[in-house]
Amino acid sequence: MARTRKPLALAKSETSETPGAWLTHRCGAKWRGPSRAHCGACHRTFGGVTGFDKHRKNGVCLDPTTIGLVLSTAWDYEIWTLPVDEDTEQEWKEMKNVHDQPVLF
């Protein structure tokens, strides 16, 4: 008997009418915000396209720590970003409380 697979799908909002709603992937990862980039191969979530593109070379995922990305502690989920200073990280934490979504570069 052939195995049935879930169809590939883009990340989807739990409620499309709710701004800042959680986005999920079939791997179980959750994140918020339109600037995020989730890799369907290694299942890491990045602050934006820059970090995502940096971690993919010739169709292979690179370990984010080996290419200078850091795991941000500002969010309730794992997100890999370019390094920032402590003041910026603190600003993100404060923005999270107000907006739950800063813009990451």
N, C-alpha and C positions, 0 to 999 in steps of 0.2 A: 504494500500500500504506500502510495506517495505521501511524503510528509507535507503538511500544509504549513506555509510560512505566513507570517504577518506581512502585508504589503509594506514596502518602504513608504514612509510619509515624512513630511516636514514636521518640525516641532509644532505643537498646537497649544493654544491657550485653553485653559480649563473652562473659561467663559470668555468668549470673544468680545463681549460688551463691557468687560471690566478692565479699565486701564491698569497696567502693572500686574496683570494676572500672571500666575506661574505658567511657565512653558515647561513641557516635559518631553522626554525622548523615550523610546521603547526600552532603553537600557535602564531606565529608572532615574536618570539625572533630572534635576529640576533647576530652573533659573528664571530670572526676570529680566526684561528689557530687550528692546529691539537691536541694541548694539552688540549683544552677545553673539558668540560664534561657538557652536558645539560641534565637536568632531565625531562623526558617526563611526569612525574607525577605532580610535583609542578611547572615545567617550570622555574626553576632558572638555571643560567649558572654558572659553577664553573671553577676556574683557572686550575684545573686538576682533576685527578681521586682521589687523596687523600681527597680533600674537598668534592667531590661527595660522596665517600664511607662513610665519616664521617657523612654526613647528612642523610644517609639511615640506619635505624635500624629496623630489623624484617619486612621489606617491607613497612615501614612508613617513610615519609619525616619529618625530624626535622627542626625547624626554625634555619637557619644558625647562628643567633645571640646568640642562647642559647648554641651552641657548640663551640663558640670561633672563628667563621669565621667573616670576615669583608667585607663590600662592597667596592671594590676598586674604586677609583675615577680617575685612570690612563687611562681609556679607554672611548670610545664613546658609550659604552653599559654597562649594569650591569653585574658585574662578582664578585662572592664570592670567597675570597682567605683566606689563613692563614694570620694572622697578620704580617705586615712588618713594619720596621721603616721608618721614613720620607725620609731618603736618598734613600732607595730602591724604594719607591713609586715615587720619583723624577726621578730616573734612568729609571723606566718603562715608565714614561711620555716622557722622552727624546728618549728612544728606539722606542716608538710608532711613533714619528716623522720620524725616519729613517727606521725602519723595519715594524712597525705596529704590531709586534708580539714578545714580550719577552717570555722567557721560565719561567713559574711559577711552583713552587714546592709546 
